Amino acid sequence: MSDTLPPPPADLLLNASLFLDFDGTLVEIAATPDAVEVSDTLRQLLHDLYQRLDGRVAIVSGRSVAEIAAMLDPVTLTVAGSHGLEIAAAGKPPVVPARTEGVDAALAALNDFARDRPGVLVEDKPFGVGLHYRQAPEQEADARALAAALADRHGLHLQLGKMVAELRLRGGDKGSALKALMAEPGRAATRPVFMGDDVTDEAAFAAACELGGAGILVGPARDTHARYRLDDVPAALAWLRRGAEALA
């Protein structure tokens, strides 16, 4: 259990490549995905880390590359979006798969489900669709059951997260994205450090450990592949600030 995990050491970012989840790690999870705000303080922190790690900072998120780029503007980082299905080097367009008819069919079915259920939100993504029930927790069982059925019907990957069931194209996850980025020449001789909060981040925690690095869980204790833990978003940001200062 992660309640026995220590906080990450101050020197963990030395000779490291840093990979960061977004929601629940760098910013607090909001009632709706579009309610998240990015502060200038966070933008400055990411800029400082980018400079001091010679560009070896990447966001690895369930959000699309375009969303993350717009929210962090004018800071430009490498972004692996849509749970690793699209990857874009800093300031460059992403390499993306083709959206399938199955995603559109799932979107229609989830919109039908949400129509008569106040508080249930459907999020249309480039390569998938998310069904959020944070504001209607009593809908969790039905939402998850429908998402599982649609995944089977349309050959999609089902990803369960914090008060969300997400359907997306198969073929990638945050772990595969981390491995792809670590194969690049600028990162290959370093160790990966991945920071995230959700079960969707476990593949990246495992990949980081496999490549000689470590995962940092942000949030309450649970079973995890991470080696370290921090209590919450403020603790994560404070540790990243100390790490940036140590690299100066």
N, C-alpha and C positions, 0 to 999 in steps of 0.2 A: 504493500500500500504506500501511496505517496506521502502519508503523514510522517513517515520515517525519513523522507528525503531531505537533504540539507539544502540551503540556498546555494546558488551557484557561486563559485569563488570569484574574487575580484579580477583575477587575471585570465579568466576563461576565454576572453576575446583575443588574446595574444595569438598571432598566427592562425586566426580563425576566419571562416566565411560565415556570415550571419544571415540567418533566414528567419523571417518574422511573419507570423499570422497577423491578421488585422483586427477584426472584431473580437472583443473579449481579451485581447492581448495589448494592442496599442491604444485602442479606444474602448470605452464601455459599450456593451451591447445595448442598443436602443430598442424602443417599442416596435419600430419599423425600420427596415434597412436604410431608407433614405433620410432618417432622422439623425443619423450620426454626423457629428461635426468634428473636423480636424483643426486643432489649434495651431497657431504659428509656432508655439513652443515645441510641439511635436515635429512640425516640419523642420525646425532648426536642429532638433536632436537627430533626426534622420540624415540631414545634410552633414552634420558633424561626423556621424558614424561612417557615412559613405566616404568622406574625405580621409578619415583616419584608418579605414580598412582598405584603402586603395580601390574603392568601388565594389568591394565584396559584401554588399548588402542587398538582399532581395526580399520582396514581399511575396508570401505564398498564401493565397487566399481563396475562399470559395467565391468571392466576387470576381467580376470580369476584369481583365486588364484595363479596359477603358474606364471602368468605375474607379479603380484604384488610382490610375493616372490622373483623373480629374480631381479626385479628392486631395491628392498630395501636391498638385501643381502649385508652385513652379518646380518643386523638387522632382527629379527624375531618377527612378531606380529600376533595376531589373524587377519584373513582376511575373510570377507564375499565377495565372488566374484560373477561375472555374475549376478549382481543385486539381490543378496541374494539366488541364486539357489545353491550355494556351500559355505560351511562354514568350515574353518580349524582353529583349535586352533594353537597357536604359534608353528611353527616347525613340525606340524603334517599334514598328508595327509587329503584332504578335503572329506567330505561326499557329494556325488554328485548324481544327477538323471541320468537316461539313455537318451542319445541323440536319437531323433526320426527321422524317415524318412522324416517327414515334414520339419525339419531343413535343411536336405540335399537338398530337393526339392527347398526350398526357396533360398538356397545358389546358386544353379544352375541358377535359374531365375534371381537373382540379378547380377550374373556374366555376364549373357547375356545382361542385361540392361546396365551395366557399360562398356562393351567391346567397344562400339562405342561412348562413352561419355567421352572425356578427362577431367581429374580432379575428376571424380567420383571413389570412392574407396570402395571396398567390403572387410569387415573384417570378417573372419571366426573365430567364437568363439566356445568354447566347447559345449555350449548349446543354441547357437543362431547365428545370423549373423547381422552385422551392415552395413548400406549403408551410407557412408560419402559423403557429397557434399560441404564441406567447400571451396574447390578449384573450384567448379562449381555451384555457388549459383543459377544460372538460371535454374538448374535442380530440384530445391526443390519441386515444385508442382508435377512433374511427379514421382519423387522418393517417395514422401509420398503416392501418389495414388497407386503406385505399391506395396509398403510395406503393405498398408491397405488391398489390395486385396489378397495378399499372406497370411496375417494373418488370414483372414476369411477362405481362402481355406484350410489351413493346421492346423487350430486350434492353432495358436501361439499368443502370447501376443505382441502387437505393442507398443513400447516405443519410443516416439519422444523426441529428445534432441537438443542440440546446433549443428545445421547443420548435424544431423544424424537421420536416422530412423532405429530403431533396432527391429528385430524380435527375440523372445526367447521363450523357454518353459514356459508354465503357471505354477503357483503354488508358486511364491515367488516374493518379492520385497525388497527394502532396509528397509522398515518398518518392515516387518516380520522378516528379519534378525536381526534387532536391538532388537526386542522383544525376539527372541530366545536367543540371547546372554545375555540380561538383566535377563533372568530366571536362569542363572548360579549362583551358590552360591557366587562366588567372586564379583558379580556385583549387586545382588538382593537388597542389602541394600543401594545402591547408587542411584544417579539420573543421567539419561543419558543426555549427551550433544552431539549433532550431528552437524557437520559443513559440508556444501556442497554448490554447486553453481547452479545446474541445476534443471529443473523440475523433473528429475528422482529422486531427493533427497527429494521431497515433502512428500512422504510416510514416510520417516524416520523423517523429521521434525515433522509430525503429531504424530508419535509413541512416539517420545521423550517427547512431550508435554503431551500426554496421560498418560505417566508413571511418570509425575512430574518433567520432565527436560525441556530442551529447545533446539531449533534449531538456528543455526547461518548461515544466508545467506551470501555467499561471492559473491560480484558483484553488478551490477546495481539493482536499485529498481524495484520490481514487486510484484504482489499479491503472498503471501507466508504464510505458516504455521509457519515460523520461528519467533522467538521473538526478535532476534538481527540481526544486519547486519554489515559487514565490506566491504570496497570498492573493494578489489582485493586480489590477491594471496600474494603480499608482506605484506599487512595489516594483512591477516590471519596468516602468519608465524610470524610476529612481535608479534601479540597477543598471539600466542601459546608459543613463547619464554618467554614472560612476565609471562604467566601462569605457565610454568615450573619453572621459577625462584621463583615465589611465593610459590611453593610447596616444594622448597629445604629446 
